[in-house]
Structures are given as C-alpha cells and as structure tokens.
Amino acid sequence: HVPGRDGGTIMTADVSVVLPCAYEYEYAARTVRSVSAATPPEILREIVVVDDGSTPPLRIPEPARWKAFVVRLEKTGGLIRARIAGAAAATGAVIVFFDCHVRP
C-alpha cells in the first residue's frame, strides 16, 4: 500500500520493468537510473535489462543500487525475443516494458 492523493492508501503490486537493449550502452544506464528514480521504491521490484547480443556486452554500473540486472542473449534476437526473455526473468506481479533509449 502507498499513500493516495486523497490521504487514503491504495493497493499496489510489485513491478518489474523490462528494458530490451541492443548496443545502447549509455542510454541503458541512463534509463535504468531514471526508472529507478521515478518509481516509488516500495513498488519497484527490479529492472531487467535485456542485452540483445551487444558486442561488447552491456554492463550497468552499480546494478544493485538501481535494483537492476542484465539478461544476456548471445545472438541478436530482436525486440520481441528480448521482451520474452525479460518477461521470463522478471519476478514482479506486474511487468512493464520500456524502450531502452527513452528516459522517462
């Protein structure tokens, strides 16, 4: 539960955010930081960054600080395969998909 605008509480679910990324190194790190900063910590379960075959592999600095981890696809599979891999790795009750290169 989190405080509502009217002073009451609203029920919430824990949220997993999935970011499919391919060769978007700095964008991935910035998006992870932004999602973490913009999402109430009590509902953010994790940020799943799916590295869709980037060479060199994507790395997120200080992943634990942002509740993030990387799932790596060895070969580029495309957006849908990356989303499927992220959804499979996600543990939240709700899964939200964002583009890797868009900072909220």
C-alpha positions in Angstrom: 0.0 0.0 0.0 1.1 3.6 -0.7 -0.4 6.9 0.2 -3.1 8.1 -2.2 -3.7 11.7 -3.2 -6.8 11.9 -1.0 -4.8 10.8 2.1 -6.1 7.2 1.9 -4.0 4.3 0.8 -4.0 2.5 -2.5 -3.1 -1.1 -3.1 -0.1 -1.7 -5.2 1.7 -4.6 -6.8 5.4 -5.0 -7.1 6.6 -4.0 -10.6 9.3 -5.4 -12.8 10.5 -3.1 -15.6 11.9 -4.7 -18.7 14.3 -2.8 -20.9 15.2 -4.6 -24.2 18.6 -3.1 -25.3 21.0 -3.6 -28.2 24.1 -1.6 -28.5 22.6 1.2 -26.3 25.3 1.4 -23.7 24.9 4.9 -22.2 21.2 5.0 -22.9 20.7 1.8 -21.0 22.5 3.2 -17.9 20.6 6.5 -18.0 17.3 4.8 -18.5 17.9 2.4 -15.6 18.8 5.4 -13.3 15.7 7.4 -14.5 13.3 4.5 -14.0 14.7 3.8 -10.5 14.5 7.5 -9.6 10.9 7.9 -11.0 9.4 4.7 -9.5 8.5 4.5 -5.8 10.9 2.1 -4.2 8.2 0.3 -2.4 6.7 -0.9 -5.7 9.8 -1.3 -7.8 10.9 -5.0 -7.6 13.6 -4.9 -10.3 14.7 -3.5 -13.6 15.5 -6.3 -16.1 17.9 -5.1 -18.8 17.9 -7.5 -21.7 21.2 -7.3 -23.7 20.1 -8.4 -27.2 23.5 -9.6 -28.4 25.5 -6.4 -27.9 29.3 -6.6 -28.5 30.8 -5.9 -26.1 28.1 -7.0 -23.7 26.1 -4.3 -21.9 27.0 -3.5 -18.3 25.1 -1.4 -15.9 27.2 0.4 -13.3 26.2 -0.4 -9.7 23.3 -2.6 -10.7 22.2 -3.4 -7.1 21.9 0.4 -6.4 19.2 0.6 -9.1 17.6 -2.9 -8.4 18.8 -3.9 -11.9 20.3 -6.9 -13.5 21.2 -7.9 -17.1 19.9 -10.9 -19.0 22.1 -11.6 -22.0 21.1 -13.0 -25.3 24.3 -14.3 -27.0 22.9 -13.6 -30.5 20.6 -10.7 -31.5 17.1 -12.0 -31.5 15.1 -8.7 -32.0 12.7 -6.8 -29.9 10.1 -9.4 -29.3 12.6 -12.2 -28.3 14.3 -9.7 -26.0 10.9 -8.8 -24.4 10.1 -12.5 -23.9 13.5 -13.2 -22.3 12.9 -10.2 -20.0 9.4 -11.3 -19.0 10.7 -14.8 -18.3 13.4 -13.4 -15.9 11.0 -10.9 -14.2 9.6 -11.8 -10.8 7.2 -8.9 -10.2 3.4 -9.2 -10.2 3.3 -6.6 -12.9 5.6 -6.3 -15.8 6.1 -3.0 -17.7 8.1 -2.7 -20.9 10.0 0.4 -21.8 12.3 1.2 -24.7 15.9 1.2 -23.7 16.8 4.5 -25.3 13.9 6.5 -23.8 14.4 8.1 -20.4 11.1 8.6 -18.5 
